[in-house]
């Protein structure tokens, strides 16, 4: 007699590392008296919150066109603060990323060009600098990270390189976000008899994007009307970008544009197979996860005779 079961395979996650700006230009995090800012120039917007841990007072605002396309974004702790947009060999100083207020453009000193990361002095330096070096960096203003050289360049002024000085970096970097991908066994068929059996039935599986689950992240966000985004649209864009990143940065290097990004729902597919005596058949579905939570249920279904997931990835790779 044929029997059917549903089982799942353990999720396998990928550890992510800090993405260099050369691979993610225009993506940055900084803080000033206005709170914490997460800039996504590729999406044309930025997030601002009073407190990063709790997400207090989250606002999503449109980046002014003149403030888009930067390589790096940072800010000082002045009152009101200046925001610095590094682009090529120059930098733009503004008071507000959404209005480009008070904009001026200056040249970077040659010693301050080509950095992998730029930041203003503060506690974030502990991520990169050996703890024994910390007392010497509290007096400086700007820091330019050069990963290949393994140094952080301290400087008072990005234009003049006043009191420029190199400090060795920590050998390790902080880990970033992760994604995972897996084939889940959505149904198992067994033929325990001594004769072939034809099994004809419908297989139910979830297809689409977990929009309701992911968009709940936005519940406390105040999204500017200028963004013209529906609920969940921003988290959907971020999710797509994350899957396309390299594996070492927590991504899967895959394109997901051809998948169904509508709200996930249950669908049925009619299947008819003949099972040989004492044989099994395993039905698998491909799923993409943020961390351990599945968020994209792909349309691709595969069959195997052993309880081993298919070894192919059904989505096209990012070139």
C-alpha positions as protocol buffer text, in pm:
chain_id: "A"
residue {
  index: 1
  type: UNK
  ca { x: 0 y: 0 z: 0 }
}
residue {
  index: 2
  type: UNK
  ca { x: 132 y: 344 z: -85 }
}
residue {
  index: 3
  type: UNK
  ca { x: 191 y: 586 z: 206 }
}
residue {
  index: 4
  type: UNK
  ca { x: 275 y: 955 z: 196 }
}
residue {
  index: 5
  type: UNK
  ca { x: 459 y: 1173 z: 448 }
}
residue {
  index: 6
  type: UNK
  ca { x: 591 y: 1528 z: 478 }
}
residue {
  index: 7
  type: UNK
  ca { x: 935 y: 1591 z: 622 }
}
residue {
  index: 8
  type: UNK
  ca { x: 1195 y: 1865 z: 624 }
}
residue {
  index: 9
  type: UNK
  ca { x: 1570 y: 1882 z: 590 }
}
residue {
  index: 10
  type: UNK
  ca { x: 1779 y: 2084 z: 836 }
}
residue {
  index: 11
  type: UNK
  ca { x: 1843 y: 2442 z: 723 }
}
residue {
  index: 12
  type: UNK
  ca { x: 2203 y: 2513 z: 631 }
}
residue {
  index: 13
  type: UNK
  ca { x: 2302 y: 2878 z: 676 }
}
residue {
  index: 14
  type: UNK
  ca { x: 2594 y: 3070 z: 533 }
}
residue {
  index: 15
  type: UNK
  ca { x: 2808 y: 3287 z: 755 }
}
residue {
  index: 16
  type: UNK
  ca { x: 2845 y: 3637 z: 616 }
}
residue {
  index: 17
  type: UNK
  ca { x: 3129 y: 3884 z: 645 }
}
residue {
  index: 18
  type: UNK
  ca { x: 3139 y: 4263 z: 610 }
}
residue {
  index: 19
  type: UNK
  ca { x: 3077 y: 4360 z: 248 }
}
residue {
  index: 20
  type: UNK
  ca { x: 3347 y: 4590 z: 102 }
}
residue {
  index: 21
  type: UNK
  ca { x: 3209 y: 4911 z: -45 }
}
residue {
  index: 22
  type: UNK
  ca { x: 3351 y: 4819 z: -384 }
}
residue {
  index: 23
  type: UNK
  ca { x: 3093 y: 4536 z: -391 }
}
residue {
  index: 24
  type: UNK
  ca { x: 2811 y: 4738 z: -232 }
}
residue {
  index: 25
  type: UNK
  ca { x: 2868 y: 5106 z: -317 }
}
residue {
  index: 26
  type: UNK
  ca { x: 2626 y: 5353 z: -168 }
}
residue {
  index: 27
  type: UNK
  ca { x: 2532 y: 5129 z: 125 }
}
residue {
  index: 28
  type: UNK
  ca { x: 2642 y: 5273 z: 459 }
}
residue {
  index: 29
  type: UNK
  ca { x: 2562 y: 5314 z: 829 }
}
residue {
  index: 30
  type: UNK
  ca { x: 2647 y: 5617 z: 1043 }
}
residue {
  index: 31
  type: UNK
  ca { x: 2516 y: 5802 z: 1347 }
}
residue {
  index: 32
  type: UNK
  ca { x: 2495 y: 6163 z: 1463 }
}
residue {
  index: 33
  type: UNK
  ca { x: 2280 y: 6370 z: 1697 }
}
residue {
  index: 34
  type: UNK
  ca { x: 1978 y: 6286 z: 1481 }
}
residue {
  index: 35
  type: UNK
  ca { x: 2013 y: 5913 z: 1545 }
}
residue {
  index: 36
  type: UNK
  ca { x: 2133 y: 5619 z: 1337 }
}
residue {
  index: 37
  type: UNK
  ca { x: 2119 y: 5632 z: 956 }
}
residue {
  index: 38
  type: UNK
  ca { x: 2123 y: 5336 z: 716 }
}
residue {
  index: 39
  type: UNK
  ca { x: 2178 y: 5458 z: 360 }
}
residue {
  index: 40
  type: UNK
  ca { x: 2073 y: 5254 z: 55 }
}
residue {
  index: 41
  type: UNK
  ca { x: 2165 y: 5470 z: -242 }
}
residue {
  index: 42
  type: UNK
  ca { x: 2089 y: 5176 z: -473 }
}
residue {
  index: 43
  type: UNK
  ca { x: 1727 y: 5198 z: -354 }
}
residue {
  index: 44
  type: UNK
  ca { x: 1723 y: 5579 z: -351 }
}
residue {
  index: 45
  type: UNK
  ca { x: 1639 y: 5607 z: 17 }
}
residue {
  index: 46
  type: UNK
  ca { x: 1770 y: 5596 z: 374 }
}
residue {
  index: 47
  type: UNK
  ca { x: 1642 y: 5479 z: 711 }
}
residue {
  index: 48
  type: UNK
  ca { x: 1670 y: 5695 z: 1023 }
}
residue {
  index: 49
  type: UNK
  ca { x: 1601 y: 5575 z: 1378 }
}
residue {
  index: 50
  type: UNK
  ca { x: 1662 y: 5715 z: 1724 }
}
residue {
  index: 51
  type: UNK
  ca { x: 1780 y: 5381 z: 1857 }
}
residue {
  index: 52
  type: UNK
  ca { x: 1914 y: 5093 z: 1647 }
}
residue {
  index: 53
  type: UNK
  ca { x: 1843 y: 4814 z: 1897 }
}
residue {
  index: 54
  type: UNK
  ca { x: 1474 y: 4897 z: 1951 }
}
residue {
  index: 55
  type: UNK
  ca { x: 1402 y: 5069 z: 1619 }
}
residue {
  index: 56
  type: UNK
  ca { x: 1248 y: 5370 z: 1793 }
}
residue {
  index: 57
  type: UNK
  ca { x: 1095 y: 5627 z: 1559 }
}
residue {
  index: 58
  type: UNK
  ca { x: 1201 y: 5462 z: 1232 }
}
residue {
  index: 59
  type: UNK
  ca { x: 1158 y: 5686 z: 927 }
}
residue {
  index: 60
  type: UNK
  ca { x: 1226 y: 5602 z: 562 }
}
residue {
  index: 61
  type: UNK
  ca { x: 1312 y: 5903 z: 347 }
}
residue {
  index: 62
  type: UNK
  ca { x: 1401 y: 5962 z: -15 }
}
residue {
  index: 63
  type: UNK
  ca { x: 1760 y: 6052 z: -94 }
}
residue {
  index: 64
  type: UNK
  ca { x: 1787 y: 6384 z: -277 }
}
residue {
  index: 65
  type: UNK
  ca { x: 1916 y: 6320 z: -633 }
}
residue {
  index: 66
  type: UNK
  ca { x: 2234 y: 6518 z: -558 }
}
residue {
  index: 67
  type: UNK
  ca { x: 2298 y: 6290 z: -257 }
}
residue {
  index: 68
  type: UNK
  ca { x: 2258 y: 5965 z: -449 }
}
residue {
  index: 69
  type: UNK
  ca { x: 2538 y: 5760 z: -600 }
}
residue {
  index: 70
  type: UNK
  ca { x: 2788 y: 5819 z: -321 }
}
residue {
  index: 71
  type: UNK
  ca { x: 3060 y: 5564 z: -251 }
}
residue {
  index: 72
  type: UNK
  ca { x: 3052 y: 5627 z: 126 }
}
residue {
  index: 73
  type: UNK
  ca { x: 2833 y: 5817 z: 373 }
}
residue {
  index: 74
  type: UNK
  ca { x: 2936 y: 5938 z: 720 }
}
residue {
  index: 75
  type: UNK
  ca { x: 2860 y: 6218 z: 965 }
}
residue {
  index: 76
  type: UNK
  ca { x: 3015 y: 6417 z: 1247 }
}
residue {
  index: 77
  type: UNK
  ca { x: 2868 y: 6497 z: 1589 }
}
residue {
  index: 78
  type: UNK
  ca { x: 2837 y: 6874 z: 1541 }
}
residue {
  index: 79
  type: UNK
  ca { x: 2516 y: 7053 z: 1629 }
}
residue {
  index: 80
  type: UNK
  ca { x: 2368 y: 7057 z: 1371 }
}
residue {
  index: 81
  type: UNK
  ca { x: 2574 y: 6770 z: 1222 }
}
residue {
  index: 82
  type: UNK
  ca { x: 2740 y: 6764 z: 882 }
}
residue {
  index: 83
  type: UNK
  ca { x: 2688 y: 6462 z: 655 }
}
residue {
  index: 84
  type: UNK
  ca { x: 2976 y: 6369 z: 424 }
}
residue {
  index: 85
  type: UNK
  ca { x: 2922 y: 6191 z: 93 }
}
residue {
  index: 86
  type: UNK
  ca { x: 3245 y: 6048 z: -49 }
}
residue {
  index: 87
  type: UNK
  ca { x: 3240 y: 6005 z: -425 }
}
residue {
  index: 88
  type: UNK
  ca { x: 3558 y: 5939 z: -619 }
}
residue {
  index: 89
  type: UNK
  ca { x: 3827 y: 6192 z: -526 }
}
residue {
  index: 90
  type: UNK
  ca { x: 3589 y: 6448 z: -375 }
}
residue {
  index: 91
  type: UNK
  ca { x: 3324 y: 6468 z: -106 }
}
residue {
  index: 92
  type: UNK
  ca { x: 2997 y: 6654 z: -61 }
}
residue {
  index: 93
  type: UNK
  ca { x: 2898 y: 6807 z: 274 }
}
residue {
  index: 94
  type: UNK
  ca { x: 2525 y: 6852 z: 343 }
}
residue {
  index: 95
  type: UNK
  ca { x: 2297 y: 6909 z: 641 }
}
residue {
  index: 96
  type: UNK
  ca { x: 2011 y: 6691 z: 518 }
}
residue {
  index: 97
  type: UNK
  ca { x: 2019 y: 6392 z: 280 }
}
residue {
  index: 98
  type: UNK
  ca { x: 1660 y: 6447 z: 169 }
}
residue {
  index: 99
  type: UNK
  ca { x: 1698 y: 6816 z: 74 }
}
residue {
  index: 100
  type: UNK
  ca { x: 2072 y: 6858 z: 0 }
}
residue {
  index: 101
  type: UNK
  ca { x: 2063 y: 7163 z: 231 }
}
residue {
  index: 102
  type: UNK
  ca { x: 2385 y: 7361 z: 271 }
}
residue {
  index: 103
  type: UNK
  ca { x: 2573 y: 7159 z: 9 }
}
residue {
  index: 104
  type: UNK
  ca { x: 2944 y: 7221 z: -54 }
}
residue {
  index: 105
  type: UNK
  ca { x: 3191 y: 7009 z: -251 }
}
residue {
  index: 106
  type: UNK
  ca { x: 3558 y: 6963 z: -159 }
}
residue {
  index: 107
  type: UNK
  ca { x: 3856 y: 6762 z: -283 }
}
residue {
  index: 108
  type: UNK
  ca { x: 3993 y: 6468 z: -86 }
}
residue {
  index: 109
  type: UNK
  ca { x: 4360 y: 6475 z: 6 }
}
residue {
  index: 110
  type: UNK
  ca { x: 4549 y: 6199 z: -185 }
}
residue {
  index: 111
  type: UNK
  ca { x: 4618 y: 6019 z: 147 }
}
residue {
  index: 112
  type: UNK
  ca { x: 4243 y: 6002 z: 211 }
}
residue {
  index: 113
  type: UNK
  ca { x: 4139 y: 5865 z: -129 }
}
residue {
  index: 114
  type: UNK
  ca { x: 4046 y: 5508 z: -215 }
}
residue {
  index: 115
  type: UNK
  ca { x: 3950 y: 5395 z: 136 }
}
residue {
  index: 116
  type: UNK
  ca { x: 3740 y: 5081 z: 186 }
}
residue {
  index: 117
  type: UNK
  ca { x: 3544 y: 5241 z: 473 }
}
residue {
  index: 118
  type: UNK
  ca { x: 3510 y: 5598 z: 604 }
}
residue {
  index: 119
  type: UNK
  ca { x: 3385 y: 5702 z: 947 }
}
residue {
  index: 120
  type: UNK
  ca { x: 3389 y: 5975 z: 1206 }
}
residue {
  index: 121
  type: UNK
  ca { x: 3547 y: 5910 z: 1545 }
}
residue {
  index: 122
  type: UNK
  ca { x: 3340 y: 5713 z: 1798 }
}
residue {
  index: 123
  type: UNK
  ca { x: 3269 y: 5372 z: 1942 }
}
residue {
  index: 124
  type: UNK
  ca { x: 3243 y: 5211 z: 1599 }
}
residue {
  index: 125
  type: UNK
  ca { x: 3621 y: 5222 z: 1581 }
}
residue {
  index: 126
  type: UNK
  ca { x: 3630 y: 4924 z: 1817 }
}
residue {
  index: 127
  type: UNK
  ca { x: 3518 y: 4705 z: 1529 }
}
residue {
  index: 128
  type: UNK
  ca { x: 3837 y: 4767 z: 1337 }
}
residue {
  index: 129
  type: UNK
  ca { x: 4109 y: 4887 z: 1573 }
}
residue {
  index: 130
  type: UNK
  ca { x: 4307 y: 4679 z: 1822 }
}
residue {
  index: 131
  type: UNK
  ca { x: 4181 y: 4762 z: 2170 }
}
residue {
  index: 132
  type: UNK
  ca { x: 4526 y: 4878 z: 2279 }
}
residue {
  index: 133
  type: UNK
  ca { x: 4519 y: 5147 z: 2011 }
}
residue {
  index: 134
  type: UNK
  ca { x: 4186 y: 5298 z: 2119 }
}
residue {
  index: 135
  type: UNK
  ca { x: 4322 y: 5573 z: 2349 }
}
residue {
  index: 136
  type: UNK
  ca { x: 4519 y: 5720 z: 2060 }
}
residue {
  index: 137
  type: UNK
  ca { x: 4216 y: 5749 z: 1829 }
}
residue {
  index: 138
  type: UNK
  ca { x: 3982 y: 5935 z: 2063 }
}
residue {
  index: 139
  type: UNK
  ca { x: 4149 y: 6267 z: 1971 }
}
residue {
  index: 140
  type: UNK
  ca { x: 4107 y: 6236 z: 1595 }
}
residue {
  index: 141
  type: UNK
  ca { x: 3810 y: 6323 z: 1375 }
}
residue {
  index: 142
  type: UNK
  ca { x: 3801 y: 6110 z: 1060 }
}
residue {
  index: 143
  type: UNK
  ca { x: 3907 y: 5752 z: 996 }
}
residue {
  index: 144
  type: UNK
  ca { x: 3974 y: 5594 z: 656 }
}
residue {
  index: 145
  type: UNK
  ca { x: 4001 y: 5213 z: 646 }
}
residue {
  index: 146
  type: UNK
  ca { x: 4241 y: 5056 z: 393 }
}
residue {
  index: 147
  type: UNK
  ca { x: 4180 y: 4681 z: 414 }
}
residue {
  index: 148
  type: UNK
  ca { x: 4454 y: 4574 z: 170 }
}
residue {
  index: 149
  type: UNK
  ca { x: 4715 y: 4775 z: 359 }
}
residue {
  index: 150
  type: UNK
  ca { x: 4569 y: 4667 z: 692 }
}
residue {
  index: 151
  type: UNK
  ca { x: 4562 y: 5019 z: 835 }
}
residue {
  index: 152
  type: UNK
  ca { x: 4321 y: 5287 z: 949 }
}
residue {
  index: 153
  type: UNK
  ca { x: 4426 y: 5640 z: 852 }
}
residue {
  index: 154
  type: UNK
  ca { x: 4340 y: 5896 z: 1125 }
}
residue {
  index: 155
  type: UNK
  ca { x: 4308 y: 6256 z: 1013 }
}
residue {
  index: 156
  type: UNK
  ca { x: 4168 y: 6588 z: 1136 }
}
residue {
  index: 157
  type: UNK
  ca { x: 4075 y: 6717 z: 790 }
}
residue {
  index: 158
  type: UNK
  ca { x: 3995 y: 6510 z: 479 }
}
residue {
  index: 159
  type: UNK
  ca { x: 4108 y: 6793 z: 251 }
}
residue {
  index: 160
  type: UNK
  ca { x: 4443 y: 6883 z: 410 }
}
residue {
  index: 161
  type: UNK
  ca { x: 4533 y: 6550 z: 580 }
}
residue {
  index: 162
  type: UNK
  ca { x: 4615 y: 6749 z: 895 }
}
residue {
  index: 163
  type: UNK
  ca { x: 4781 y: 6525 z: 1157 }
}
residue {
  index: 164
  type: UNK
  ca { x: 4740 y: 6220 z: 932 }
}
residue {
  index: 165
  type: UNK
  ca { x: 4849 y: 5895 z: 1098 }
}
residue {
  index: 166
  type: UNK
  ca { x: 4815 y: 5520 z: 1025 }
}
residue {
  index: 167
  type: UNK
  ca { x: 4696 y: 5271 z: 1290 }
}
residue {
  index: 168
  type: UNK
  ca { x: 4704 y: 4887 z: 1241 }
}
residue {
  index: 169
  type: UNK
  ca { x: 4368 y: 4714 z: 1198 }
}
residue {
  index: 170
  type: UNK
  ca { x: 4232 y: 4416 z: 1385 }
}
residue {
  index: 171
  type: UNK
  ca { x: 4283 y: 4096 z: 1185 }
}
residue {
  index: 172
  type: UNK
  ca { x: 3917 y: 3997 z: 1206 }
}
residue {
  index: 173
  type: UNK
  ca { x: 3602 y: 4178 z: 1091 }
}
residue {
  index: 174
  type: UNK
  ca { x: 3250 y: 4155 z: 1222 }
}
residue {
  index: 175
  type: UNK
  ca { x: 3011 y: 3908 z: 1062 }
}
residue {
  index: 176
  type: UNK
  ca { x: 2718 y: 4030 z: 855 }
}
residue {
  index: 177
  type: UNK
  ca { x: 2371 y: 3899 z: 772 }
}
residue {
  index: 178
  type: UNK
  ca { x: 2302 y: 3551 z: 632 }
}
residue {
  index: 179
  type: UNK
  ca { x: 2071 y: 3384 z: 387 }
}
residue {
  index: 180
  type: UNK
  ca { x: 2018 y: 3015 z: 327 }
}
residue {
  index: 181
  type: UNK
  ca { x: 1864 y: 2800 z: 58 }
}
residue {
  index: 182
  type: UNK
  ca { x: 1736 y: 2446 z: 77 }
}
residue {
  index: 183
  type: UNK
  ca { x: 1530 y: 2177 z: -86 }
}
residue {
  index: 184
  type: UNK
  ca { x: 1250 y: 2076 z: 152 }
}
residue {
  index: 185
  type: UNK
  ca { x: 1088 y: 1736 z: 119 }
}
residue {
  index: 186
  type: UNK
  ca { x: 719 y: 1826 z: 98 }
}
residue {
  index: 187
  type: UNK
  ca { x: 594 y: 1472 z: 44 }
}
residue {
  index: 188
  type: UNK
  ca { x: 723 y: 1112 z: 61 }
}
residue {
  index: 189
  type: UNK
  ca { x: 554 y: 820 z: -115 }
}
residue {
  index: 190
  type: UNK
  ca { x: 611 y: 459 z: -7 }
}
residue {
  index: 191
  type: UNK
  ca { x: 513 y: 134 z: -176 }
}
residue {
  index: 192
  type: UNK
  ca { x: 536 y: -137 z: 90 }
}
residue {
  index: 193
  type: UNK
  ca { x: 363 y: -397 z: -125 }
}
residue {
  index: 194
  type: UNK
  ca { x: 508 y: -660 z: -358 }
}
residue {
  index: 195
  type: UNK
  ca { x: 340 y: -514 z: -666 }
}
residue {
  index: 196
  type: UNK
  ca { x: 372 y: -187 z: -860 }
}
residue {
  index: 197
  type: UNK
  ca { x: 124 y: 80 z: -749 }
}
residue {
  index: 198
  type: UNK
  ca { x: 7 y: 385 z: -943 }
}
residue {
  index: 199
  type: UNK
  ca { x: -29 y: 685 z: -715 }
}
residue {
  index: 200
  type: UNK
  ca { x: -249 y: 967 z: -838 }
}
residue {
  index: 201
  type: UNK
  ca { x: -318 y: 1267 z: -616 }
}
residue {
  index: 202
  type: UNK
  ca { x: -259 y: 1636 z: -561 }
}
residue {
  index: 203
  type: UNK
  ca { x: 47 y: 1774 z: -387 }
}
residue {
  index: 204
  type: UNK
  ca { x: -9 y: 2091 z: -185 }
}
residue {
  index: 205
  type: UNK
  ca { x: 278 y: 2335 z: -142 }
}
residue {
  index: 206
  type: UNK
  ca { x: 325 y: 2701 z: -60 }
}
residue {
  index: 207
  type: UNK
  ca { x: 434 y: 2925 z: -352 }
}
residue {
  index: 208
  type: UNK
  ca { x: 538 y: 3291 z: -339 }
}
residue {
  index: 209
  type: UNK
  ca { x: 689 y: 3544 z: -101 }
}
residue {
  index: 210
  type: UNK
  ca { x: 619 y: 3568 z: 273 }
}
residue {
  index: 211
  type: UNK
  ca { x: 520 y: 3931 z: 233 }
}
residue {
  index: 212
  type: UNK
  ca { x: 303 y: 3952 z: 544 }
}
residue {
  index: 213
  type: UNK
  ca { x: 579 y: 3807 z: 760 }
}
residue {
  index: 214
  type: UNK
  ca { x: 854 y: 4030 z: 616 }
}
residue {
  index: 215
  type: UNK
  ca { x: 647 y: 4349 z: 593 }
}
residue {
  index: 216
  type: UNK
  ca { x: 575 y: 4325 z: 968 }
}
residue {
  index: 217
  type: UNK
  ca { x: 928 y: 4461 z: 1008 }
}
residue {
  index: 218
  type: UNK
  ca { x: 797 y: 4790 z: 866 }
}
residue {
  index: 219
  type: UNK
  ca { x: 511 y: 4829 z: 1117 }
}
residue {
  index: 220
  type: UNK
  ca { x: 693 y: 5091 z: 1325 }
}
residue {
  index: 221
  type: UNK
  ca { x: 849 y: 5265 z: 1025 }
}
residue {
  index: 222
  type: UNK
  ca { x: 738 y: 5606 z: 903 }
}
residue {
  index: 223
  type: UNK
  ca { x: 792 y: 5598 z: 526 }
}
residue {
  index: 224
  type: UNK
  ca { x: 802 y: 5934 z: 350 }
}
residue {
  index: 225
  type: UNK
  ca { x: 522 y: 5989 z: 99 }
}
residue {
  index: 226
  type: UNK
  ca { x: 792 y: 6078 z: -156 }
}
residue {
  index: 227
  type: UNK
  ca { x: 897 y: 5711 z: -161 }
}
residue {
  index: 228
  type: UNK
  ca { x: 565 y: 5597 z: -317 }
}
residue {
  index: 229
  type: UNK
  ca { x: 610 y: 5247 z: -173 }
}
residue {
  index: 230
  type: UNK
  ca { x: 334 y: 5005 z: -77 }
}
residue {
  index: 231
  type: UNK
  ca { x: 354 y: 4809 z: 248 }
}
residue {
  index: 232
  type: UNK
  ca { x: 630 y: 4550 z: 231 }
}
residue {
  index: 233
  type: UNK
  ca { x: 781 y: 4687 z: -92 }
}
residue {
  index: 234
  type: UNK
  ca { x: 1100 y: 4813 z: 72 }
}
residue {
  index: 235
  type: UNK
  ca { x: 1174 y: 4490 z: 261 }
}
residue {
  index: 236
  type: UNK
  ca { x: 1106 y: 4301 z: -63 }
}
residue {
  index: 237
  type: UNK
  ca { x: 1369 y: 4509 z: -247 }
}
residue {
  index: 238
  type: UNK
  ca { x: 1621 y: 4454 z: 32 }
}
residue {
  index: 239
  type: UNK
  ca { x: 1550 y: 4078 z: 32 }
}
residue {
  index: 240
  type: UNK
  ca { x: 1609 y: 4053 z: -344 }
}
residue {
  index: 241
  type: UNK
  ca { x: 1938 y: 4242 z: -311 }
}
residue {
  index: 242
  type: UNK
  ca { x: 2052 y: 4017 z: -25 }
}
residue {
  index: 243
  type: UNK
  ca { x: 1999 y: 3698 z: -226 }
}
residue {
  index: 244
  type: UNK
  ca { x: 2208 y: 3838 z: -513 }
}
residue {
  index: 245
  type: UNK
  ca { x: 2515 y: 3906 z: -294 }
}
residue {
  index: 246
  type: UNK
  ca { x: 2822 y: 3682 z: -292 }
}
residue {
  index: 247
  type: UNK
  ca { x: 2819 y: 3389 z: -50 }
}
residue {
  index: 248
  type: UNK
  ca { x: 3094 y: 3535 z: 168 }
}
residue {
  index: 249
  type: UNK
  ca { x: 2871 y: 3837 z: 231 }
}
residue {
  index: 250
  type: UNK
  ca { x: 2571 y: 3627 z: 334 }
}
residue {
  index: 251
  type: UNK
  ca { x: 2408 y: 3602 z: -12 }
}
residue {
  index: 252
  type: UNK
  ca { x: 2345 y: 3319 z: -260 }
}
residue {
  index: 253
  type: UNK
  ca { x: 2462 y: 3484 z: -589 }
}
residue {
  index: 254
  type: UNK
  ca { x: 2129 y: 3409 z: -754 }
}
residue {
  index: 255
  type: UNK
  ca { x: 1867 y: 3601 z: -951 }
}
residue {
  index: 256
  type: UNK
  ca { x: 1512 y: 3574 z: -818 }
}
residue {
  index: 257
  type: UNK
  ca { x: 1333 y: 3812 z: -1056 }
}
residue {
  index: 258
  type: UNK
  ca { x: 1159 y: 3527 z: -1240 }
}
residue {
  index: 259
  type: UNK
  ca { x: 1012 y: 3385 z: -921 }
}
residue {
  index: 260
  type: UNK
  ca { x: 663 y: 3458 z: -792 }
}
residue {
  index: 261
  type: UNK
  ca { x: 697 y: 3754 z: -549 }
}
residue {
  index: 262
  type: UNK
  ca { x: 324 y: 3776 z: -478 }
}
residue {
  index: 263
  type: UNK
  ca { x: 195 y: 3687 z: -130 }
}
residue {
  index: 264
  type: UNK
  ca { x: 270 y: 3322 z: -52 }
}
residue {
  index: 265
  type: UNK
  ca { x: -33 y: 3092 z: -79 }
}
residue {
  index: 266
  type: UNK
  ca { x: -112 y: 2722 z: -93 }
}
residue {
  index: 267
  type: UNK
  ca { x: -129 y: 2570 z: -441 }
}
residue {
  index: 268
  type: UNK
  ca { x: -211 y: 2219 z: -559 }
}
residue {
  index: 269
  type: UNK
  ca { x: -39 y: 2026 z: -835 }
}
residue {
  index: 270
  type: UNK
  ca { x: -175 y: 1702 z: -979 }
}
residue {
  index: 271
  type: UNK
  ca { x: 79 y: 1420 z: -989 }
}
residue {
  index: 272
  type: UNK
  ca { x: 56 y: 1064 z: -1117 }
}
residue {
  index: 273
  type: UNK
  ca { x: 345 y: 822 z: -1069 }
}
residue {
  index: 274
  type: UNK
  ca { x: 400 y: 447 z: -1065 }
}
residue {
  index: 275
  type: UNK
  ca { x: 589 y: 314 z: -764 }
}
residue {
  index: 276
  type: UNK
  ca { x: 781 y: -11 z: -795 }
}
residue {
  index: 277
  type: UNK
  ca { x: 754 y: -267 z: -512 }
}
residue {
  index: 278
  type: UNK
  ca { x: 935 y: -170 z: -190 }
}
residue {
  index: 279
  type: UNK
  ca { x: 1039 y: 165 z: -338 }
}
residue {
  index: 280
  type: UNK
  ca { x: 1000 y: 527 z: -226 }
}
residue {
  index: 281
  type: UNK
  ca { x: 963 y: 858 z: -405 }
}
residue {
  index: 282
  type: UNK
  ca { x: 1056 y: 1195 z: -252 }
}
residue {
  index: 283
  type: UNK
  ca { x: 905 y: 1525 z: -370 }
}
residue {
  index: 284
  type: UNK
  ca { x: 1110 y: 1839 z: -305 }
}
residue {
  index: 285
  type: UNK
  ca { x: 1052 y: 2216 z: -320 }
}
residue {
  index: 286
  type: UNK
  ca { x: 1325 y: 2484 z: -328 }
}
residue {
  index: 287
  type: UNK
  ca { x: 1304 y: 2758 z: -64 }
}
residue {
  index: 288
  type: UNK
  ca { x: 1509 y: 3068 z: 17 }
}
residue {
  index: 289
  type: UNK
  ca { x: 1546 y: 3191 z: 374 }
}
residue {
  index: 290
  type: UNK
  ca { x: 1657 y: 3500 z: 562 }
}
residue {
  index: 291
  type: UNK
  ca { x: 1846 y: 3349 z: 853 }
}
residue {
  index: 292
  type: UNK
  ca { x: 1642 y: 3038 z: 935 }
}
residue {
  index: 293
  type: UNK
  ca { x: 1301 y: 3168 z: 823 }
}
residue {
  index: 294
  type: UNK
  ca { x: 1179 y: 3071 z: 472 }
}
residue {
  index: 295
  type: UNK
  ca { x: 1068 y: 3383 z: 285 }
}
residue {
  index: 296
  type: UNK
  ca { x: 1054 y: 3277 z: -82 }
}
residue {
  index: 297
  type: UNK
  ca { x: 885 y: 2951 z: -183 }
}
residue {
  index: 298
  type: UNK
  ca { x: 996 y: 2870 z: -537 }
}
residue {
  index: 299
  type: UNK
  ca { x: 780 y: 2708 z: -803 }
}
residue {
  index: 300
  type: UNK
  ca { x: 1039 y: 2442 z: -887 }
}
residue {
  index: 301
  type: UNK
  ca { x: 949 y: 2088 z: -769 }
}
residue {
  index: 302
  type: UNK
  ca { x: 1183 y: 1791 z: -811 }
}
residue {
  index: 303
  type: UNK
  ca { x: 1161 y: 1414 z: -751 }
}
residue {
  index: 304
  type: UNK
  ca { x: 1424 y: 1175 z: -614 }
}
residue {
  index: 305
  type: UNK
  ca { x: 1424 y: 803 z: -536 }
}
residue {
  index: 306
  type: UNK
  ca { x: 1652 y: 849 z: -235 }
}
residue {
  index: 307
  type: UNK
  ca { x: 1608 y: 1077 z: 66 }
}
residue {
  index: 308
  type: UNK
  ca { x: 1879 y: 1308 z: -63 }
}
residue {
  index: 309
  type: UNK
  ca { x: 1783 y: 1654 z: -194 }
}
residue {
  index: 310
  type: UNK
  ca { x: 1851 y: 1739 z: -560 }
}
residue {
  index: 311
  type: UNK
  ca { x: 2202 y: 1868 z: -623 }
}
residue {
  index: 312
  type: UNK
  ca { x: 2101 y: 2141 z: -868 }
}
residue {
  index: 313
  type: UNK
  ca { x: 2009 y: 2504 z: -797 }
}
residue {
  index: 314
  type: UNK
  ca { x: 1695 y: 2591 z: -996 }
}
residue {
  index: 315
  type: UNK
  ca { x: 1763 y: 2967 z: -1008 }
}
residue {
  index: 316
  type: UNK
  ca { x: 2000 y: 3147 z: -1248 }
}
residue {
  index: 317
  type: UNK
  ca { x: 2332 y: 3272 z: -1105 }
}
residue {
  index: 318
  type: UNK
  ca { x: 2431 y: 3638 z: -1084 }
}
residue {
  index: 319
  type: UNK
  ca { x: 2703 y: 3696 z: -1349 }
}
